[in-house]
């Protein structure tokens, strides 16, 4: 999310080679506050609270911000974004298609029952089952089998070598559920709150309104500093600002960078901004008219004023996106300066040009234009404002576009269900820092279906073949060459229309500190990462 601020290189160089190497001990994270600095409670606002707390059916950053304090995976990301142990004390690559996770002893769920290897196996298999309808199923596409090979050992066998699977146990796709709960159809509702092995347990959930967490005394890791955390939905941005000013909330995530000066002006608030590695984009359904016509897609691409949107909405704290991947996410495969040089070769570059947009539409099978409705989450800090600019530009070339504002849960559900896709706006933030992550989700034909992120229904056999190389070959040079071809084809075919790479920011009451805020804030136990009284 942080382009335009001073960008630091993501410390994952060489991680492609070392991702499965056995590691013992713990990775370095910022220390929590001292035990004598216990904080009774804090209240954090979010643009929305999900309808369910069952992540397989609510895979969103706002769900992750809550559940990352309740659930954990075998692995986790440190403050440097590198993988480290969590429920697994170490993991090893037995061979290129076999990984073993050696589990930590003495870990309990929030109800006091012990974590077993069977719980991890059941979690992985739930995502793998087509009957589950898991929105995270694509992260397990490479898995052939998973089994408990000892009481404290889980073995995963892959269909073929896969670089990306190394990260799956470290983000939301790896959060472990209690086996018995996965059979309950009501899991995620107020009646059946998901259990986890994390530092907090769920005690109250009012869908779309608020969630209350309480710290556990029997957590295997460091003692939580805050005893109770309440997440409150405040969709309206000015209302959130006012609530912070009046001391009604202590923190909030996902600030609109366009509002950052107002937040910084509050005397009781610190604003923390970090690189996000996120992207905003348009998807265009290639499988049906009018976007099955490449000239229509090109017309749309030329109608997006990326640089203007960066200045207007991000106030320069971001960068116009020339491709799907932010340059820094290539770290470990290709230096960001070489990525930028490569992006400059992508032609056409679709710089904002309404004359070219009109010319492309005139060549299409819809020269007189058409009507289109574009859904957008009103809770997102940028979506509606982006579309206001885009729809005004489209109207000037004859495309009569209309914005349909909706709540965040409805917007994402319709997108992930592939319901009447047409043109969609998407905001996506990484689950891990690897250059094959985004293209695998948005360009692979395997994800052009329900519960898949390929909202353009883009299907290209050569792209699929190159993505296979990028996912199965650990050699950075081979991966880089394969991904370059993917991006060239995707650009030529207008697989998506990238808009910008934004910064990410949060606000916190000045009496508190939080040193472990990173690009992966929604997948890590942020309240344990250097949180406490100043």
N, C-alpha and C positions, 0 to 999 in steps of 0.2 A: 504494500500500500504506500510505500514512501518513495516516491520519485519526486525530485525537485528539492527535497531537503538534502543535506549532506549525506550521501549514500555510502554506507559501509559495505564492504564485500561480505557476502554470506560465507561463514566459515565452514564450508562443506567440501572444500577442495580435497580431492582424493577419496571422498566418502563412497564413490561408486565402487572403488576397489575394496574398501575396508568395511562396508556396511554389515557384512555377516561375520566378521572376525570376532572371536570370543572376547568378551569384555567382562571384567569383574570389578566389584567396588561400585562407586557412585560417580556420576559426572558432576562437574562444578556448577552449582547454581548459587545465586545470591542468597545470603543467609536471611532467615526470617527474624522477626523481632525476638528479643529475649523472652523467656517464659514469664518473667514478672511484668511484661508489658501487655498482658491480656486485655483485649478490647471486647466489651460486652456485645456490641452489634454494630453493623454498618448496613446501609441501604444503598443499593446500586440500581440505576435506571437503565433500561434498554429500550430501543425503539419498539420492540414487541416481545411478548412472551409467547412461546409456541402453544399450540393446542394439545400437544402430547409431548411428554418428556422421553419418549422412546426414540432414540436417535435413528435407528434404521428407517423410521417413518417420519423423521423431522430433522434431516441432515442440513442444519443451518448454523451459522456462526453464533446466533443468539442462543440456540440450544446448547452448543458446545461450551459457551461461557459459563453456563450453569452446571452442566453434567461433567465437565472436566474437573470439578471439585468433588464430585460424587463417585465417578468411575475412573478407572485406569486401564491401560493396556499392558502387555508384557514389557513394552519399551516406552520411553518418553523422550521428548526433545529438551535439551538443555537450553540455557539462555543464549548459547552460541548457535542454536538451531541444529546441533549435531545430535545423533541418536545416543541414548544411554539407557541403562537398566531401569526397570520399574518393578513390575511383578515378576519379571525374570531377572535373576542376578547376573546371568550371562547368557549368551546365545552364540551358536557356532554354525558354520557352514560345513556340513559333513562332506558334501560334494555339491556341484553346481545346482542340483535340483532338490537337495535335502537340507533343511534347517532344523536345528534342535534348540528349544528354549528351556533353560533350567530354572525352575521356579523358586522364588523366595519362600522360606518357611515362616509359619506363624501369621500369615495374612488372613484377615477375616473380612467378611461382608458386613454391612451396616447392621444386620440382625444378629451378629455374633457367630454365624456359621463359618466354617473354614473355606478358604479358596482351595479348589482342587483343579487338577489338570483337566478333569471332565468339564468344568465350567468354561474353560478357554476353548476346548474342542467344540462344545455346544454353541458357543458364540460364533466361532468361525463358520461352523456348518450352517448356522442360521442365515448368515449373509450369503452363503453359497447356494442355498435352496431356492429354486425359482418360486416355490409356493410362499415364501416369506415376503416377497415384494420389497426386499431391502433396497433402499436407495444407495447403499454402499456396496452392492453386489459386484460392481465392476472392479473393485480393488482385490477381489478374490478370483477373477477370471483365470489367473495363471495357476491356481491351486488344484492339484489332482486329488490329494487326500490329506487329512489331518487326523492325528490320533494321539491318545495318551500312551506313551511308550514306557512310562514309569509313573508312580504317584506324584513325582515332582518334575515331570518332563513331558513336553509336548513336541511332537515331530510333525513338520509340514513337508509334504512332497509336492514339488511343482511339476507342471506338465512339461516345462522347458525352463532353462535359466531365465530369470526375470529380475532385472535390477530394481524395479520399482517396488516389488513386494517387500523389500527390506524395510520400507518405511511404514507399511500397513499396520503393524502392531504398535506403532507409536502415536497414531492420531485417532480421530473419532471412530474409524473403521475397526480399530483394535480394542476399543473400550469393552471390558469384560462384564458380562451379565451372569447372574446366578442361573444355572441350568434349569432349575425347576420353574423359574419365573418366565422363561422364554416360551413355555407351553401355555401361559395364561394370556388369553386374547385381550384382556383388559390392561396389560402392562403399559405403563406410561400415562395412565389416567389417574385422577385423584384417589381412586379406590385401590389401585395397585401401583404404588410408587416404585420405580426401579431401584434395586439395591446395587451397591457398588462397593469396591474396596478402598475408595478414596477417603480423604480426610474429613469429609462431611457426609451427612445423610439427609435425604429429603424428609421433611416433616409436614409440609403443607404445599399444596399446588392448586391454584385457581386458574384454569386455562385462560390464556390471553390477558391475564391480569397480574398475578404475582406468584412467586415461589419463595419458600422459606427453607433455609438449610441450617442445620446445627452441627457443630464440631463434634467429632468422635473422640472419646478418651482412649479407645483401643486401636487407634490407627498405627500401623507398623512404622510409619515415617515420622518426620518432625511434628511436634505438637502444633496444631493450628493456633495462630495468634488471635483470630477473631472467633468468638463463640457462636454468633449467629449472623447469617448473611441473608438479607432480603433482596430479591430482584423484583423490581416494579416496572411494569410497562408504562412508558410515557411516550407515545408516538409523536406528539407535537414537539418540534425542535425548540421553539421559544418557551414552551412550558417546561421542558427539561432544563433549559438555561435558568429560568426563574426558580425552579425547584432547587437547583444547585446554589444559586445566589442566596436563597432564603434558608439554606442549611437543611432542607428537607431530604436531600440525598447526599451521599458521600462520594459517589463516583458514577461515571457513565462511560460506556464504550462507544466506538463507532461515531465519533463526532464528524459532522460535516466540516471539511476543511474550509469551506466558504464562510463558516461561522467562527473560525478559530480566533479571530481578533476579539470577538465579543466574549468568548470564554476566557481568553488571556486577560481581559480587562477586569474580570471578577477578582476582588481583593482576597477572597478565601480559597482560590483555586489554583492548582498547578496543572498545566497541560503537558502531556507526554506524547511526543510524536516519534514514530519509528517507520523504517521501511516496511512495506506490506507485501510486495511481490504480487499484488492483486491486479485485476484487469476488469474494465467495463467494456462490454461488446454488444453488438446486435447479432442475433441469429436469424437466418432467413431460410424457410423451409424449401429445400431444393426439390422435394418430392411432389409438390403440387403447385399449380398456378397461383400467383403470377411469378413466384420466385424460382420456378424451374427454368426460367429464362435468364441466361447470364447477363443480358443487357439490362434487365431490371435490377439485378443484384449490383451491377456496376453503377447504375444510376443512383442507387441508395448509397453506395460507398463514397461516391463523389459529393454527396449532399451533407456529409457530416463534417462540421467545422471543429475538428479536434483541437487545434491550437486555441481557438476562441473559447472552447469549453474549459480548457485547462486554466486559462486566465480568469474566466468569469466565475467558475465554480471552485477551482482549487487554488486560486490566487497565486498561481505559479508553483504550488506545492504538489507537483505531479508532472507528468510528461505525456504528450500526445503519443498514442500507441501506434506504431507502424507495423506491429504484428501481435499475435496473441501473447507470446511470452515476454515479460519484462527481461531486459538483457541480463540482469543479475541472477536470474533463476537458472541461467546456463552454467553457473559457477561449478567447477569440477569437470566440465566437459569442454567449454570454450570460454576464453576470457571475454568480459563484457565489451571491450573495445573492438574485438574481432566480430562479436555478434552485431554491434552497431554498423560496422563496415559491411557485413553481410546483408543486414536489413536495408541498407542504402541501395543494394543491387536488386531488390524486389520491385519488379515493374509489372503493371503500373503501380505507382505509389498511392494513388487515390487521394491526393491532396485535394482539399476543398475547392471545388470548381463547379458552379451551377451550370455553366455553359456545356461542359463535358457531360454533366448529369443529364441535361436535356437531350443532348445528342445521343446518348446511350438509350434513353427511354424511347426516342424516335425510331431507333433501330429494332426495338423490341416488338413482341406480339401484343403489347399494350401501349401503343403510341399516344393514346388519349388519356392515359393514366388509369387509376382505379382507386377504390376505397379500401382502407385497411385500418383495423383497430389494433392498437398495441397495448397490452396490459403492462402495468408497472406497480411495484410495491410503493405505497405512499410512505412507508416507514423508512425506506432507504434514503440516505442523505442526498443522492444525486439523480436517481432514475427519472423522476418526473421532470426535473429541470433539464436534464439532457434531452428528453423527448420533446419538451417544448421547443427547443432549438431545432431539433431534427425535423419535427413535423412541420414547422414553419418553412424550413428549407424545401422539404418535399412538396409542399403545396405550391411553391413557386415553379416547380417543374411539372406539375399536373397530378401528383400522387396525393390523394386526399386522405391524409393520415389523422387518426384520432387517438387520444390517450384514454385508456381505461384504468383509472386509479383503483387499487384494491388493497386489502390488507396483506401483510407479508406472507402469512401462511397460505392464503388462497392463491396468491401469485406463484409461489414456488410449487405448490401441489399441482397446479395446472401445467406448469412447465415440465415438471418431472414425469407427469402422466402422459406427456406429449398430446395434450388436448388442444386441437385447433391451433397448431403452432404459428403458422403465418410468419409474422415478424415479432420477435421477442427482444427485450433488453435483459441482459444478464450481468450480474456482478459476481465475480468469482475470486476467491482468495485461496492460496495454496494449502494443501494438506501437508506438503513437504516440499523441499527445495530440490527439484529435479526437472530438467528441461523437457522430459517426455511426459510429465504429468498432465499439463494442459492439453497438448495435442492428442494424447491418448483418450482424454475425456470428450473433447469437442470435435475431433476429426475421425475417430475410429468408427467404422460401420457397426461394430459390436455394441456401441452405445447409442445407435440411432433407433432406439426403441424405448418403451416405457421403463422408467427408472434409470434411464441413461441420460447423460448430459449433452449429447449431440443433438441440440435443438434445431440444427439446420438439416437434420437427416442427410448429412453429407456422406457420400459413399464413393470411395475411389480405391480400387484394388492396389494400385501402386503405393498409395499412402498407407494402406493397411500393411503392406509388405515392408515398407520402410519403418513403420512403427514397431513391427515385430523385431527388426534388427535393433532398434534403439532400446527396446525393452529387454532383449535377451543377451545382448553383447555388452560386456563390461568395459570394453576398450573405448576410451573417450574419443579417439579419432574416428572410429567406425560409427559411434553414436552421433557425433557431430555431423558427419557426411549424410547419414540417413535422415536426420532431422532437418538439415538444410533443404533436402529434396522435398520433405513433407511441407515445409513452409513455402517453398516456391509454388508447389501445386495448389496449396490452400489459398495462396494469394491470388494466383491466376484465376481460380474458380470461384473466388469470393466465398470461401467456406464460412467465414464470419466477417463482421465488420468491426475491427478493434476501435475503441474510442480513446480511452486514456488509462494510464497506470497511476493510480492515486496514492497519496500518503495516507497513513492511518494515525489516528490520535484518540486519546482518552483524556478525561478530566478527573481529577481526584482532589479532595479537600486537602488544603495545605498542611493540616496537622498530621497527615499520613504520608508514608513513602511507599513506593512500589518500584523496585529496581528491575524486576524480571519481566517487564512488559515487552513482548516481541511480536514479530509478524504472525506468530502462531498462538496469540493470546487465547483463542477459542478452543485450543486443543491441549493446553497445559494447565496445571493447577495454579493459576495466577496468584491466588490469595496466599500461597505458600512461597512465592518467589520474591523475597525481600519486602514483604508487606508488613507494616507496623507503624507505630508512632514515631515521629521524627525525634 
